[in-house]
Amino acid sequence: MYVSGFLSPVPTANKDAYAEHARKAWPLFKEYGAVEFMEAWGENVPQGKTTDYRRAVKLEDDETVVFSWIVWPNKETADACEKSMQTDDRWQAIMDMPFDAKRMIVGDFVPLVHEKA
């Protein structure tokens, strides 16, 4: 298993547009091997004393933090999907993102502990 994680500052007024953007992206991620996709709209994102999600993305007053992840079967599948973004024109059709992607935080992770009920 391999996980791609994201934090994004999304204008609160763009909540529906962001959800629609994610719905359009999921079929492509799935086609390229993703097994799970989550877009979570911030509801209780408190300010910390030293650091927090808000500061991480330089959140503005009219924005909400979105916490997202994609689960892949392995790193090779994730890497192949990322490479496809340069060659598959279908990605370009959905690259008009309803938020400031320059402040989005992206990272890939290898699970350390993974439990399910």
N, C-alpha and C positions, 0 to 999 in steps of 0.2 A: 504494500500500500504506500501511496505517496500523496501528499496534500499540498495544494496551492491555496494560499490564504491572501485575503485582500481587506484593506480598510479604505473606505471611500467617503469623501465629504459630498453629500448630495443635497442640492437645494430642496428644502422641504416641499415646495410647490411642485417639484418634479417627481414626487413619489410614484405616481401612476406611470409616468413615462419611463422611470427607471425599472419598474416591475415589467413593463412591456419589453424593454430592451433586454432584460434578463431572460424573459420567455423566448425571445427570438434567438438568443445565444445558446440556450440549452441544447436544442437539437444538434447543433454543430459540435459542441463539446461532447455530447453523447456519441455522435458518429465517430469522433476521433478517440473514443475510448473512455471517457469519463464515466464513473459509476455512481457519482452523487454530486449534487449541485445545490448550494444553499445561499440565499440572499436574505440576510436578517436586518430588518430596519431597527435602528436604535430607539429604544424606549426608555431605559434607565441607564444613562451614560453619565455618571457623575464626574465632576471635576476633582482631580486628585491634588494632593499637596505638592508633589514633585513632578509627576507626569501623568498623562491619561490619554484616552483615545482622542479626545477633542483637540488637545495640543499636538498630537501626533500628525493629524491631517490639517492643522491650522483651521479648525472649524469656524465658520462665520455664523453670525446670529440667525440667519435665515436658512441654516443647513442642518442636516441630520447625518450622523455617522452610520454607515452601512458596513456590517461585518459579513464577509462572504468567504466561501471556500468551495473548492472542487476536489473531490476524491478520485484518484487514479489508481489503476491496479499496480503501477510501477512508474519509476522515473522516466524510463524510455518512452512510455506512452504519453506522458505529460510533455516531454521534450518534442516528440513528433507533432503533437497538437500545436505547440508554440511555433514550430517551424512552418506548419501549414498556414499560419496567419500571414506569411509572406508570399504564399503561392496560390492559395484558394481564394478566389475573388468573392466568395460568399461572406468571408469575414469582413471585407471592405464595405459591404452593403450594410453592416450593422455597427460600424465604427463611429457613428455619430452619437457619442455618449452624452447623456443628459446630466453631466457633472464635470467638474474640473479634474480631469485625469492626471494632471501634473502633480496633484496633491494625494493621489492614490498611493497606498503602500502595498507592495507586492512581495511575497516570499514563498518559497517552497520548503516543505518540511517532511521529515521522515518520522512517522509515529513512534513515540517512546512507550506510551501506555495507551491501550485502546480497549475499552470495556463497553459492553452493551447489556441492557437489562433484558 
